Amino acid sequence: MQEEPFPTEKIFSLDSQAKELGMGGKLSPENDESSYKKRMQQRKDIQAERLQIRKNKKGLLIVFTGNGKGKTTAALGMALRTIGHGHKVAIIQFIKGGWTTGEEKALKNFSSDISWHSLGEGFTWETQDRIRDEKLVQEAWELAKEYIKNESYKLIILDEVNVATKLGYLASEEIITFLKSLNNRKNHIVLTGRGASDLMINYADLVTEMKLIRHPFKEQGIKAQKCVEF
């Protein structure tokens, strides 16, 4: 089924009206509840129209990047959501692999719909072998492509792949070219890791940057701990 044209001008108008009406609560200027209720009803009507006009669906390319914590955690939250809806998930870790994480243990025990592959061997200063690092990244990418082409998998997470591209082990252009070659892809693909390329950011459908504000390792000399880092 062909997607309907996106009514850009109307969407922008509705978005502007929603922003002007605001979120409500104590942020609204009304002093009486009757006026406040009227404002919120207007906001509800506009929101319903905003949702109604957005009808199209597609397989999304999602990027979680930035120097802050939470990139992999956000991706694994999507994994939990996906298996909750009865779909299959593949997780391929490109750089990580030096230790077994709590998430891997939990998700594997929780559902048989999880396929988890830790194909990296750790940070570059631990491996100290660029040739082997690149070989492992290429092996992970070949495996990832098979999962992406497999329509039975709803979500494919390429964990730390942004780091692999930043280090020069895999080109962003190669990933994008492969995705463009797939017709009417229905599954969602998540790329995590700091240093996502501008090319990937501009091509992705959804991009979130985690911003570092404070970190116990940096400010307090606290080492990585179970339940927080792994």
Contacts in CASP RR format, 6 or more apart in sequence:
PFRMAT RR
TARGET T0000
AUTHOR 0000-0000-0000
METHOD contacts of the structure
MODEL  1
MQEEPFPTEKIFSLDSQAKELGMGGKLSPENDESSYKKRMQQRKDIQAER
LQIRKNKKGLLIVFTGNGKGKTTAALGMALRTIGHGHKVAIIQFIKGGWT
TGEEKALKNFSSDISWHSLGEGFTWETQDRIRDEKLVQEAWELAKEYIKN
ESYKLIILDEVNVATKLGYLASEEIITFLKSLNNRKNHIVLTGRGASDLM
INYADLVTEMKLIRHPFKEQGIKAQKCVEF
3 56 0 8 1.000
3 58 0 8 1.000
4 55 0 8 1.000
4 56 0 8 1.000
6 56 0 8 1.000
7 53 0 8 1.000
10 53 0 8 1.000
11 50 0 8 1.000
11 53 0 8 1.000
11 54 0 8 1.000
14 46 0 8 1.000
14 49 0 8 1.000
14 50 0 8 1.000
14 53 0 8 1.000
15 50 0 8 1.000
17 46 0 8 1.000
18 43 0 8 1.000
18 46 0 8 1.000
18 47 0 8 1.000
18 50 0 8 1.000
21 39 0 8 1.000
21 42 0 8 1.000
21 43 0 8 1.000
21 46 0 8 1.000
22 28 0 8 1.000
22 43 0 8 1.000
24 36 0 8 1.000
24 39 0 8 1.000
24 40 0 8 1.000
24 43 0 8 1.000
25 36 0 8 1.000
28 36 0 8 1.000
28 39 0 8 1.000
28 40 0 8 1.000
30 36 0 8 1.000
30 39 0 8 1.000
58 185 0 8 1.000
58 186 0 8 1.000
58 205 0 8 1.000
59 185 0 8 1.000
59 186 0 8 1.000
59 187 0 8 1.000
59 188 0 8 1.000
59 189 0 8 1.000
59 205 0 8 1.000
60 188 0 8 1.000
60 189 0 8 1.000
60 205 0 8 1.000
60 206 0 8 1.000
61 179 0 8 1.000
61 188 0 8 1.000
61 189 0 8 1.000
61 191 0 8 1.000
61 203 0 8 1.000
61 204 0 8 1.000
61 205 0 8 1.000
61 206 0 8 1.000
62 75 0 8 1.000
62 78 0 8 1.000
62 188 0 8 1.000
62 189 0 8 1.000
62 190 0 8 1.000
62 191 0 8 1.000
62 204 0 8 1.000
62 205 0 8 1.000
62 206 0 8 1.000
62 207 0 8 1.000
62 208 0 8 1.000
63 162 0 8 1.000
63 190 0 8 1.000
63 191 0 8 1.000
63 192 0 8 1.000
63 196 0 8 1.000
63 200 0 8 1.000
63 201 0 8 1.000
63 204 0 8 1.000
63 206 0 8 1.000
63 207 0 8 1.000
63 208 0 8 1.000
64 70 0 8 1.000
64 71 0 8 1.000
64 72 0 8 1.000
64 74 0 8 1.000
64 75 0 8 1.000
64 190 0 8 1.000
64 191 0 8 1.000
64 192 0 8 1.000
64 193 0 8 1.000
64 208 0 8 1.000
64 210 0 8 1.000
65 71 0 8 1.000
65 162 0 8 1.000
65 191 0 8 1.000
65 192 0 8 1.000
65 193 0 8 1.000
65 194 0 8 1.000
65 195 0 8 1.000
65 196 0 8 1.000
65 201 0 8 1.000
65 207 0 8 1.000
65 208 0 8 1.000
65 209 0 8 1.000
65 210 0 8 1.000
66 193 0 8 1.000
66 194 0 8 1.000
66 195 0 8 1.000
66 196 0 8 1.000
66 209 0 8 1.000
66 210 0 8 1.000
66 211 0 8 1.000
66 212 0 8 1.000
67 194 0 8 1.000
67 210 0 8 1.000
67 211 0 8 1.000
67 212 0 8 1.000
68 194 0 8 1.000
68 210 0 8 1.000
68 211 0 8 1.000
68 212 0 8 1.000
68 215 0 8 1.000
69 210 0 8 1.000
69 212 0 8 1.000
69 215 0 8 1.000
69 229 0 8 1.000
70 210 0 8 1.000
71 192 0 8 1.000
71 193 0 8 1.000
71 194 0 8 1.000
71 210 0 8 1.000
72 96 0 8 1.000
72 103 0 8 1.000
72 159 0 8 1.000
72 160 0 8 1.000
72 192 0 8 1.000
72 193 0 8 1.000
73 103 0 8 1.000
74 192 0 8 1.000
74 208 0 8 1.000
74 210 0 8 1.000
75 91 0 8 1.000
75 157 0 8 1.000
75 159 0 8 1.000
75 190 0 8 1.000
75 192 0 8 1.000
76 91 0 8 1.000
76 103 0 8 1.000
76 107 0 8 1.000
76 157 0 8 1.000
78 155 0 8 1.000
78 157 0 8 1.000
78 188 0 8 1.000
78 190 0 8 1.000
79 89 0 8 1.000
79 91 0 8 1.000
79 107 0 8 1.000
79 114 0 8 1.000
79 155 0 8 1.000
79 157 0 8 1.000
80 107 0 8 1.000
82 88 0 8 1.000
82 89 0 8 1.000
82 154 0 8 1.000
82 155 0 8 1.000
83 89 0 8 1.000
83 107 0 8 1.000
83 110 0 8 1.000
83 111 0 8 1.000
83 113 0 8 1.000
83 114 0 8 1.000
84 111 0 8 1.000
85 154 0 8 1.000
86 113 0 8 1.000
87 113 0 8 1.000
87 153 0 8 1.000
87 154 0 8 1.000
87 155 0 8 1.000
88 113 0 8 1.000
88 114 0 8 1.000
88 115 0 8 1.000
88 152 0 8 1.000
88 153 0 8 1.000
88 154 0 8 1.000
88 155 0 8 1.000
89 113 0 8 1.000
89 114 0 8 1.000
89 115 0 8 1.000
89 153 0 8 1.000
89 154 0 8 1.000
89 155 0 8 1.000
89 156 0 8 1.000
89 157 0 8 1.000
90 115 0 8 1.000
90 116 0 8 1.000
90 117 0 8 1.000
90 144 0 8 1.000
90 147 0 8 1.000
90 150 0 8 1.000
90 153 0 8 1.000
90 155 0 8 1.000
90 156 0 8 1.000
90 157 0 8 1.000
91 107 0 8 1.000
91 114 0 8 1.000
91 115 0 8 1.000
91 116 0 8 1.000
91 117 0 8 1.000
91 156 0 8 1.000
91 157 0 8 1.000
91 159 0 8 1.000
92 117 0 8 1.000
92 119 0 8 1.000
92 140 0 8 1.000
92 143 0 8 1.000
92 144 0 8 1.000
92 147 0 8 1.000
92 156 0 8 1.000
92 157 0 8 1.000
92 158 0 8 1.000
92 159 0 8 1.000
92 161 0 8 1.000
93 116 0 8 1.000
93 117 0 8 1.000
93 118 0 8 1.000
93 119 0 8 1.000
93 120 0 8 1.000
93 140 0 8 1.000
93 159 0 8 1.000
93 160 0 8 1.000
94 119 0 8 1.000
94 120 0 8 1.000
94 136 0 8 1.000
94 137 0 8 1.000
94 140 0 8 1.000
94 141 0 8 1.000
94 158 0 8 1.000
94 159 0 8 1.000
94 160 0 8 1.000
94 161 0 8 1.000
94 163 0 8 1.000
94 164 0 8 1.000
94 170 0 8 1.000
95 120 0 8 1.000
95 122 0 8 1.000
95 123 0 8 1.000
95 159 0 8 1.000
95 160 0 8 1.000
95 163 0 8 1.000
95 164 0 8 1.000
96 118 0 8 1.000
96 120 0 8 1.000
96 122 0 8 1.000
96 159 0 8 1.000
96 160 0 8 1.000
97 118 0 8 1.000
97 119 0 8 1.000
97 120 0 8 1.000
97 121 0 8 1.000
97 122 0 8 1.000
98 118 0 8 1.000
98 120 0 8 1.000
98 121 0 8 1.000
98 122 0 8 1.000
98 126 0 8 1.000
99 230 0 8 1.000
100 118 0 8 1.000
101 230 0 8 1.000
102 226 0 8 1.000
102 227 0 8 1.000
102 230 0 8 1.000
104 116 0 8 1.000
104 118 0 8 1.000
107 114 0 8 1.000
107 116 0 8 1.000
108 114 0 8 1.000
108 116 0 8 1.000
115 147 0 8 1.000
115 153 0 8 1.000
117 140 0 8 1.000
117 143 0 8 1.000
119 136 0 8 1.000
119 139 0 8 1.000
119 140 0 8 1.000
119 143 0 8 1.000
120 133 0 8 1.000
120 136 0 8 1.000
120 137 0 8 1.000
120 140 0 8 1.000
121 127 0 8 1.000
121 132 0 8 1.000
121 133 0 8 1.000
121 136 0 8 1.000
124 130 0 8 1.000
124 133 0 8 1.000
124 167 0 8 1.000
127 133 0 8 1.000
133 167 0 8 1.000
133 169 0 8 1.000
134 168 0 8 1.000
134 169 0 8 1.000
137 164 0 8 1.000
137 169 0 8 1.000
137 170 0 8 1.000
138 169 0 8 1.000
138 170 0 8 1.000
140 158 0 8 1.000
140 161 0 8 1.000
140 164 0 8 1.000
141 161 0 8 1.000
141 170 0 8 1.000
141 174 0 8 1.000
141 175 0 8 1.000
144 156 0 8 1.000
144 158 0 8 1.000
144 161 0 8 1.000
145 178 0 8 1.000
147 153 0 8 1.000
147 156 0 8 1.000
148 156 0 8 1.000
148 178 0 8 1.000
148 179 0 8 1.000
148 182 0 8 1.000
148 185 0 8 1.000
148 187 0 8 1.000
148 189 0 8 1.000
149 182 0 8 1.000
151 186 0 8 1.000
151 187 0 8 1.000
153 187 0 8 1.000
154 186 0 8 1.000
154 187 0 8 1.000
154 188 0 8 1.000
155 187 0 8 1.000
155 188 0 8 1.000
155 189 0 8 1.000
155 190 0 8 1.000
156 187 0 8 1.000
156 188 0 8 1.000
156 189 0 8 1.000
156 190 0 8 1.000
157 189 0 8 1.000
157 190 0 8 1.000
157 192 0 8 1.000
158 189 0 8 1.000
158 190 0 8 1.000
158 191 0 8 1.000
158 192 0 8 1.000
159 192 0 8 1.000
159 193 0 8 1.000
160 192 0 8 1.000
160 193 0 8 1.000
161 170 0 8 1.000
161 175 0 8 1.000
161 191 0 8 1.000
161 192 0 8 1.000
161 193 0 8 1.000
162 191 0 8 1.000
162 192 0 8 1.000
162 193 0 8 1.000
162 194 0 8 1.000
162 195 0 8 1.000
162 196 0 8 1.000
162 197 0 8 1.000
162 200 0 8 1.000
163 193 0 8 1.000
163 194 0 8 1.000
163 195 0 8 1.000
164 170 0 8 1.000
165 171 0 8 1.000
165 172 0 8 1.000
165 175 0 8 1.000
165 196 0 8 1.000
165 197 0 8 1.000
165 200 0 8 1.000
166 194 0 8 1.000
166 195 0 8 1.000
166 196 0 8 1.000
166 197 0 8 1.000
172 197 0 8 1.000
172 199 0 8 1.000
172 200 0 8 1.000
173 199 0 8 1.000
175 191 0 8 1.000
175 200 0 8 1.000
176 199 0 8 1.000
176 200 0 8 1.000
176 203 0 8 1.000
179 185 0 8 1.000
179 189 0 8 1.000
191 200 0 8 1.000
191 204 0 8 1.000
196 207 0 8 1.000
201 207 0 8 1.000
216 222 0 8 1.000
217 223 0 8 1.000
217 224 0 8 1.000
224 230 0 8 1.000
END
